[in-house]
Amino acid sequence: MKLKIGEKYEIYWLDTFSFNGWFDDKELDKKTEKMSYLQRSVGILARENKNWIILATHENPSDDFARWGHPDWIPRGVIKKIKKLVVENK
């Protein structure tokens, strides 16, 4: 999918998780099967490159102020799904 700066997207991606302590192989396998840190981010595409997709929660149209508010950098390697959002203007 070709992404366009300024468009709105919903991205599903896997986040990291960890537990304190020591684990044997069976315990690691069990925890891996149970855990699903699938995250959902919704925002405005601010930038992308071969490693990152950057979604912002705000876009400021003023030339007198920074354009992007509260950006999140999502590593491409953990992305499971990207969906373009269609927003109706009322």
N, CA, C and O of each residue as an XYZ file, in Angstrom:
360
protein
N       0.832     -1.173      0.000
C       0.000      0.000      0.000
C       0.883      1.245      0.000
O       1.834      1.346      0.775
N       0.563      2.164     -0.854
C       1.279      3.443     -0.909
C       0.680      4.380      0.139
O      -0.515      4.673      0.111
N       1.511      4.838      1.047
C       1.061      5.731      2.111
C       1.267      7.180      1.697
O       2.184      7.493      0.937
N       0.409      8.064      2.201
C       0.486      9.476      1.835
C       0.527     10.333      3.098
O      -0.330     10.201      3.972
N       1.515     11.204      3.187
C       1.646     12.111      4.331
C       0.379     12.956      4.456
O      -0.134     13.484      3.468
N      -0.113     13.072      5.683
C      -1.324     13.842      5.954
C      -2.593     13.007      5.980
O      -3.625     13.470      6.465
N      -2.533     11.769      5.461
C      -3.701     10.876      5.498
C      -3.756     10.174      6.855
O      -2.753     10.096      7.565
N      -4.928      9.668      7.202
C      -5.136      8.998      8.493
C      -5.069      7.489      8.320
O      -5.615      6.935      7.365
N      -4.382      6.821      9.269
C      -4.184      5.375      9.200
C      -4.392      4.723     10.557
O      -4.229      5.341     11.610
N      -4.758      3.452     10.488
C      -4.829      2.589     11.658
C      -3.767      1.515     11.450
O      -3.760      0.833     10.425
N      -2.874      1.365     12.419
C      -1.768      0.412     12.297
C      -1.815     -0.559     13.469
O      -1.896     -0.151     14.627
N      -1.763     -1.854     13.149
C      -1.651     -2.904     14.161
C      -0.207     -3.381     14.167
O       0.356     -3.693     13.118
N       0.390     -3.435     15.351
C       1.807     -3.793     15.455
C       2.071     -4.516     16.771
O       1.358     -4.324     17.756
N       3.107     -5.348     16.768
C       3.490     -6.109     17.953
C       4.484     -5.316     18.795
O       5.498     -4.826     18.298
N       4.166     -5.206     20.072
C       5.043     -4.519     21.011
C       5.870     -5.554     21.768
O       5.549     -6.742     21.754
N       6.910     -5.108     22.414
C       7.736     -6.004     23.224
C       7.086     -6.235     24.585
O       6.247     -5.446     25.022
N       7.470     -7.300     25.238
C       7.057     -7.551     26.610
C       8.172     -8.295     27.311
O       9.026     -8.907     26.669
N       8.160     -8.239     28.633
C       9.207     -8.929     29.393
C       8.683     -9.305     30.779
O       7.706     -8.741     31.271
N       9.361    -10.271     31.387
C       9.071    -10.716     32.745
C      10.396    -10.786     33.493
O      11.416    -11.180     32.927
N      10.377    -10.406     34.749
C      11.575    -10.539     35.575
C      11.763    -11.987     35.985
O      10.786    -12.712     36.171
N      12.994    -12.409     36.125
C      13.277    -13.740     36.634
C      13.979    -14.618     35.612
O      14.409    -14.164     34.552
N      14.079    -15.900     35.974
C      14.732    -16.901     35.141
C      13.688    -17.916     34.689
O      12.790    -18.271     35.453
N      13.806    -18.389     33.431
C      12.809    -19.296     32.870
C      13.492    -20.409     32.098
O      14.519    -20.193     31.454
N      12.916    -21.601     32.165
C      13.433    -22.686     31.327
C      12.724    -22.625     29.964
O      11.844    -21.791     29.756
N      13.113    -23.512     29.044
C      12.583    -23.465     27.682
C      11.061    -23.626     27.641
O      10.381    -22.920     26.896
N      10.523    -24.559     28.448
C       9.078    -24.779     28.456
C       8.323    -23.530     28.926
O       7.285    -23.171     28.370
N       8.858    -22.886     29.947
C       8.213    -21.671     30.454
C       8.236    -20.565     29.405
O       7.254    -19.841     29.244
N       9.359    -20.431     28.689
C       9.427    -19.426     27.619
C       8.393    -19.712     26.548
O       7.692    -18.807     26.095
N       8.298    -20.989     26.137
C       7.320    -21.365     25.107
C       5.901    -21.073     25.570
O       5.096    -20.556     24.795
N       5.582    -21.395     26.819
C       4.245    -21.179     27.360
C       3.903    -19.686     27.377
O       2.812    -19.293     26.963
N       4.825    -18.866     27.850
C       4.580    -17.426     27.903
C       4.449    -16.836     26.498
O       3.632    -15.943     26.272
N       5.249    -17.331     25.558
C       5.199    -16.837     24.193
C       3.835    -17.133     23.564
O       3.276    -16.290     22.864
N       3.303    -18.330     23.814
C       1.989    -18.703     23.279
C       0.871    -17.851     23.865
O      -0.073    -17.494     23.160
N       0.973    -17.524     25.154
C      -0.083    -16.789     25.845
C      -0.060    -15.292     25.538
O      -1.108    -14.647     25.535
N       1.101    -14.743     25.285
C       1.229    -13.297     25.159
C       0.968    -12.836     23.729
O       1.463    -13.424     22.767
N       0.199    -11.796     23.618
C      -0.021    -11.146     22.338
C      -0.104     -9.659     22.611
O      -1.162     -9.147     22.978
N       0.974     -8.985     22.440
C       1.002     -7.552     22.683
C       0.723     -6.795     21.390
O       1.462     -5.892     20.998
N      -0.369     -7.195     20.743
C      -0.771     -6.508     19.525
C      -1.316     -5.138     19.909
O      -2.256     -5.035     20.697
N      -0.735     -4.110     19.359
C      -1.124     -2.733     19.641
C      -1.878     -2.171     18.445
O      -1.710     -2.628     17.314
N      -2.708     -1.174     18.713
C      -3.443     -0.481     17.650
C      -3.174      1.007     17.794
O      -3.469      1.604     18.829
N      -2.613      1.600     16.754
C      -2.353      3.037     16.751
C      -3.140      3.664     15.610
O      -3.216      3.115     14.511
N      -3.723      4.819     15.891
C      -4.469      5.565     14.885
C      -3.890      6.971     14.855
O      -3.699      7.594     15.899
N      -3.613      7.467     13.653
C      -3.067      8.811     13.571
C      -2.887      9.287     12.150
O      -3.340      8.659     11.193
N      -2.217     10.405     12.042
C      -1.949     11.059     10.764
C      -0.512     10.743     10.367
O       0.414     10.931     11.157
N      -0.333     10.266      9.148
C       1.023      9.946      8.698
C       1.843     11.228      8.576
O       1.510     12.129      7.807
N       2.927     11.284      9.358
C       3.820     12.445      9.329
C       5.051     12.176      8.461
O       5.508     13.060      7.737
N       5.579     10.968      8.535
C       6.773     10.575      7.778
C       6.836      9.058      7.701
O       6.187      8.353      8.475
N       7.628      8.571      6.756
C       7.953      7.151      6.681
C       9.291      7.002      5.983
O       9.678      7.836      5.164
N       9.992      5.926      6.318
C      11.199      5.546      5.595
C      11.295      4.027      5.643
O      10.327      3.363      6.014
N      12.434      3.471      5.278
C      12.528      2.013      5.197
C      12.419      1.334      6.566
O      12.120      0.142      6.629
N      12.654      2.058      7.655
C      12.619      1.473      8.992
C      11.426      1.891      9.846
O      11.036      1.158     10.755
N      10.850      3.037      9.573
C       9.860      3.619     10.479
C       8.631      4.145      9.742
O       8.701      4.582      8.593
N       7.493      4.084     10.457
C       6.305      4.847     10.091
C       6.027      5.746     11.280
O       5.968      5.279     12.417
N       5.855      7.037     11.022
C       5.634      8.004     12.095
C       4.203      8.531     11.989
O       3.832      9.181     11.011
N       3.408      8.234     13.024
C       2.038      8.736     13.113
C       1.982      9.838     14.148
O       2.575      9.718     15.220
N       1.275     10.908     13.837
C       1.078     12.006     14.782
C      -0.398     12.073     15.178
O      -1.273     11.669     14.413
N      -0.661     12.583     16.369
C      -2.047     12.741     16.798
C      -2.630     14.078     16.345
O      -3.849     14.240     16.277
N      -1.749     15.034     16.034
C      -2.198     16.364     15.619
C      -1.381     16.852     14.429
O      -0.193     16.553     14.300
N      -2.049     17.612     13.561
C      -1.350     18.319     12.486
C      -1.767     19.784     12.559
O      -2.947     20.114     12.443
N      -0.778     20.658     12.754
C      -1.037     22.087     12.872
C      -0.858     22.727     11.496
O       0.226     22.633     10.920
N      -1.888     23.374     10.959
C      -1.786     23.967      9.624
C      -1.037     25.304      9.577
O      -0.766     25.815      8.491
N      -0.701     25.876     10.733
C      -0.049     27.185     10.778
C       1.420     27.085     10.381
O       2.124     26.167     10.802
N       1.874     28.030      9.573
C       3.292     28.099      9.208
C       4.139     28.654     10.352
O       5.366     28.569     10.318
N       3.484     29.220     11.359
C       4.187     29.845     12.482
C       4.446     28.893     13.644
O       4.921     29.320     14.697
N       4.140     27.604     13.466
C       4.283     26.651     14.562
C       4.701     25.304     13.992
O       4.502     25.038     12.807
N       5.273     24.461     14.826
C       5.672     23.119     14.384
C       4.450     22.364     13.850
O       3.348     22.499     14.382
N       4.654     21.577     12.803
C       3.540     20.940     12.109
C       2.939     19.750     12.855
O       1.717     19.604     12.878
N       3.777     18.880     13.477
C       3.299     17.598     13.992
C       3.286     17.553     15.515
O       4.259     17.931     16.168
N       2.166     17.083     16.073
C       2.036     16.958     17.514
C       2.003     15.506     17.957
O       1.307     14.682     17.364
N       2.753     15.199     18.995
C       2.782     13.878     19.643
C       3.046     12.729     18.661
O       2.237     11.805     18.570
N       4.156     12.772     17.934
C       4.440     11.687     16.980
C       4.868     10.390     17.671
O       5.513     10.410     18.720
N       4.497      9.275     17.065
C       4.921      7.938     17.492
C       5.702      7.295     16.354
O       5.241      7.274     15.213
N       6.880      6.772     16.664
C       7.693      6.048     15.693
C       7.378      4.563     15.832
O       7.607      3.982     16.893
N       6.863      3.948     14.789
C       6.538      2.522     14.808
C       7.514      1.809     13.874
O       7.566      2.124     12.685
N       8.283      0.856     14.390
C       9.228      0.128     13.524
C       8.477     -0.720     12.491
O       7.547     -1.446     12.841
N       8.874     -0.628     11.243
C       8.203     -1.380     10.173
C       8.227     -2.887     10.408
O       7.286     -3.590     10.038
N       9.289     -3.378     11.014
C       9.435     -4.816     11.196
C       8.423     -5.450     12.125
O       8.295     -6.674     12.132
N       7.691     -4.662     12.917
C       6.715     -5.214     13.853
C       5.271     -4.965     13.415
O       4.333     -5.342     14.118
N       5.095     -4.334     12.260
C       3.753     -4.005     11.769
C       3.103     -5.240     11.155
O       3.693     -5.936     10.329
N       1.858     -5.488     11.592
C       1.082     -6.618     11.084
C       0.056     -6.193     10.038
O      -0.238     -6.949      9.113
N      -0.493     -4.975     10.183
C      -1.564     -4.541      9.282
C      -1.637     -3.020      9.275
O      -1.476     -2.377     10.312
N      -1.882     -2.447      8.091
C      -2.099     -1.009      7.949
C      -3.408     -0.816      7.193
O      -3.640     -1.428      6.150
N      -4.259      0.051      7.745
C      -5.541      0.336      7.113
C      -5.694      1.846      6.978
O      -5.550      2.577      7.957
N      -5.987      2.319      5.754
C      -6.256      3.742      5.547
C      -7.663      4.036      6.054
O      -8.606      3.303      5.755
N      -7.796      5.111      6.822
C      -9.097      5.498      7.370
C      -9.753      6.541      6.491
O      -9.096      7.444      5.973
N     -11.034      6.406      6.335
C     -11.825      7.387      5.585
C     -12.661      8.144      6.594
O     -13.445      7.550      7.334
N     -12.494      9.459      6.624
C     -13.199     10.300      7.575
C     -14.209     11.143      6.809
O     -13.865     11.849      5.861
N     -15.445     11.053      7.237
C     -16.489     11.858      6.592
C     -16.510     13.247      7.189
O     -16.430     13.405      8.408
N     -16.616     14.255      6.341
C     -16.756     15.635      6.799
C     -18.239     15.956      6.887
O     -18.980     15.790      5.918
N     -18.665     16.414      8.053
C     -20.091     16.758      8.218
C     -20.268     18.233      8.383
O     -21.394     18.707      8.534
